[in-house]
Amino acid sequence: MDPPTVFGPGIGQHSAEHQWKMGSNQVATALPSGVRRVGVCRWLCGPKRRQRRSKDPSPTFLSSREGLEALHKEEASPITPDQDAARGGKEDTTRDGHGTDKIELKEEDAWDELGFSFPTWRKWMILTVIFLVQTSMNFNTTLYSNGLGGISSQFGVSEQAARVGAAIFLVTYAFGCELWAPWSEEFGRKPVLQLSLLLVNIWCLPVALAPNFGSLLVGRALGGLSSAGGSVTLGMIADIFEPDEQQYAVAYIVFSSVGGSILGPIIGGFVEAYLDWRWTVWIQLIFGGFVQLLHLVLVPETRTTILLDRIAKKRRKSGHSPNVYGPNELQPFFQRFTFKELIWTWLRPFRMFLTEPIVLTLSLLSGFSDALIFMQIQSFALVYKQWNFSTVDLGLAFIPIGLGYIIAWLSFIPAFRRNEKERQLKPGNDHAQYESRLWWLLFTAPCLPIGLIIFAWTSGGPPIHWIGTMFGSAIIGIANYSIYMATIDYMICAYGPYSASATGGNGWARDFLAGVLTVPATPFYTNIGGAQHLQIASTILFCISVVLVCAVYVIYFYGPALRKRSPFAESLASKATTDPQGHPHKAPIARHLAPQVSQVV
């Protein structure tokens, strides 16, 4: 029987009858120091990832016999540091107290035990639980607004003052997402998300039991700051899906984010009509407790570095590979990051937001479209009271926005397939790899001003039928989902290793602008334009949206030139176009970016 095609700790094809006589531990021990330095699988496979990961049609492995012959050659001529660097290897070993090399366990060395190798049904089961978690977090941002009347009467404040509770949750939520992200990458997705959910649920109690309005605001602020949001939920997509497969998963989770925002007022209409205002908080707590329990039971740890640490410990304990260590074991957290570096990392999304033209423009577009939803939550009461809508009817008026989200979500599926084909046909074309991801947005982004102008001039009340406003709302929903989905997808590709910070700026803009504009929304719709104040207010929003939507076309057609002015994107592109030996990549550029989507919603 031929030996396995690839050998090394935990990789390769395993015979049903027996393992190859030379076990992975023996192979690692037999390797010269220069080979051990770059890692068993990396030395055998070269600088590329396994064929299964990269989907490169050309094989990237050495056969076992070729590997053994190379081993003998290597004994006679060990790898020098310069040769090691030319191979793309890094210093993957340290010395323990006994002078023994510690070999770092790599993704390719334990591929079958990582999240990427989960069966498809399990990946989508995990995603569905995360879908519910993300929905619950965004549900908390909007259900509160249905308790404004009760809060106002109980604590003796105006409804306008009571809206501060909604605004403060959104603003602190924006910063909370950024604060939680680094910890999920260092200590694992599951414990960080569990802690976040626990804290959010705990901070519901001082809101529901608040003896005064100040206590309520403190509870809301702490609840928003405790919400990890998309910094963890979307980060899990990068843990279990390869880059070329992420678009469908991202689209699914993006729907949970925008959908959760309108689920609040739909359910809230019934709560406001039939229950005390405190039930707007108790329902949040019940939903949050349910998803936390579901996440605890059904979702495993998915963060790759954490899994590699666990696998390495297991192999050392079994004696299979006594010198193998996980990446975090070789260099603990506080050795990798100083306090100053942590602060600098947390500030990067805000620096990119202010200094990167692409990030700034697309984040403002995305943030503005999301803020419209929260402004509409405040304006719907003014608009639909002209048709004598009840509280329940008012909540149901948000269903058209949800229908718009569904239409947009489904429309992206053929757009993804078109984009995949274009990237494969034009692997060396920058526009095909990056800006083509915005192609569908060229057709859906105009839905934002179109929906706003329809909503504006059908919101004047009878004799115009109320269905006109809902038609406009549905079109706005199509735009809101499309803008969020496409801008995230583009930023992930264009900024690669910096994508977490780029999309973090996007998510921060959405939540921050929504929070800031929640309080002035009602005065804005009430005090502008005289008798036609509702129409004029929405028309102003229409004019702003036209300017922002134009930016989509500028970035689509002139994106390559803009990226060349970006120190982040340009440095990434120069690294992505060549391999460590200086040769062009065979596979499409985007495939080598290894995007991280950890700070998005």
C-alpha positions, 0 to 999 in steps of 0.5 A: 500500500502506498503511504499517505500523500501528505504527512504531518501532525493530524493531516493527510489521508489516513489508511483504514487499515493502519497508519503509515509506519513513520508517524507524524511525531517521528517525522517532526523529530527527524526533520532538521532544525531549519525544516522544523522552523517552518513547520512540517506541513508548510515545508512539504507544501511550500508557501501555499495553503493546502489544495483543499483550502485554496481550491487551486487546480494545480496540486501543491503537495509533494508525494511521500517518497518525494518528501523523504528524498527531500528530507535526506537532501535537507539533512545535507543542506539545512535551510538558512534563515534567508532561504526560510524567508524566501519560502514564506516561512516565519519563525514558528518555533521557540525553545523551552527550558530544555532547549527543545524546539516548540513547533507551532501548529498551523491551520493546515496541520489540523485542517480536518479539526477546524471550523472550515471542515464542519459539515454543511448542515452544522455550519448552517445550524451554527449560523441559524443560532447566530442569526437569532443572537444577532436578531435579539441584539437589534431587537433590543434597540427598537422595542424600547420605543413602544414604551415611550408613553408609559415611561413618560407618564410614570417618570414625569418626563416628556416623550421626547426626553424618553427617547434618550433611552433609545438613542443612548443604547444605540450610541453605546452599542456602536462603541460596544461592538468595537470594544468586544472585537479584540477579546473575541479574537484572543479568548474565543468567540463563545466565551466572549459572546456568552459574557456579552449576552449575559451582561445584556440580559442583566442590564435589562433588570435595572431598566425594567425595575427602574425606580426613576428615569436616571436608573433607566438611562444607566441600564440602557447605556450599559446594555448597549455597551455590553452588546458585542453585535456583529464584531463577534457574530459576523466574525464567526463566518470567517471561522467556518467559511472560506473566503470564496464561500462567505458571501452567502453566509454574510448575506444571511447574517446581515438579514438578521441585523436589519430584520431585528431592527423592524421586528421590535416595532412589529411586536412592540405594537401589540405590547404597547396596546395590551401590556404595561411598558415594562413588558417591552423590557421583559420581552427583551430579557426573555428573548435574550435568555432564550438565545443565550441558552441556545448558543450555549448548548448548540454552538461550539468554539469556532475561533481558529487560534483557540481550536489550534491551542486545544488541538495542540494540548490534546496531542501533547497529552496523548504523546502524539506530538509532544513538541507541538504548541498552539499559536497563543501558547507560544506567545501569550496575549500580554506578550503580543499586545501592550496596553498602547497597542490595544488602544491603537488597535481599537482606534484603527476603525475610527482612523480609517473612517476619517482618513480612508475616502472609500471607508468614509463614503461607504460608511456614511451611505450605509449609516445614513440608510440605517438611520432612516429606519430609526427616524421612520420609527419615530415618524411613522406615528406622525404619518399614520395617525392621519389615517387613524392607525391604531397602535397595532396597525402602526407596528404592522406598517413596518412589515413592508420594510421587511418585505423589501429586505427579503426581496433584496436578500434573494436578489443578491443570490444571482448577483453572487454567482455572476460575481464569482464567474467574473472573478474566475474569468479575470483573475488578474483584473483589479476591477473584477476582483474588487469593484465588481462586488458593487455591481448589483448596488448600482441598480439597488442603491437608487432605491433609497432616494426613489423610496424616500421621494415616494414616501415623502409625497404620499405621507400627506394623509387622505385623500391619498391612500396609505398604501403609497407610503408602504410601497415607498417603505418597501423600496427603502428596505431594498436599498437599506439591505443592499447598501449594507451587504454590498459595502461590507462585501467590498470592504472585506475584499479591498482591505483584507487584513484591515477589513475588520477595522474597515467594516468596523467603521461601517458598523459604527457609523450605522449605529452611531448615526441611528442613535444620534438621529433618533432624538431629533427625528420627531422635531425634524418632522414636526417643525420643518415646512409648515403645512406640508412638514411631513413631505418637506422633511422626507424630501430633505432626506431624499436630497441627501440620499441622492448625493450619497448614492452618487458616491457608489458610482464614483467608487465603482468606476474609479475604485482602483485609482482611489485604492492606490491613494489608500495606504491600507488597500495599496499595501495589501494589493502589492502583497496579494499580487505576488507570492513570497518568492516574488512570482504572481499568484495563479489564483485570483487575488481575492482568494489570497486575502483571507478576509476577516469579517469580525467587526461589522454590524 
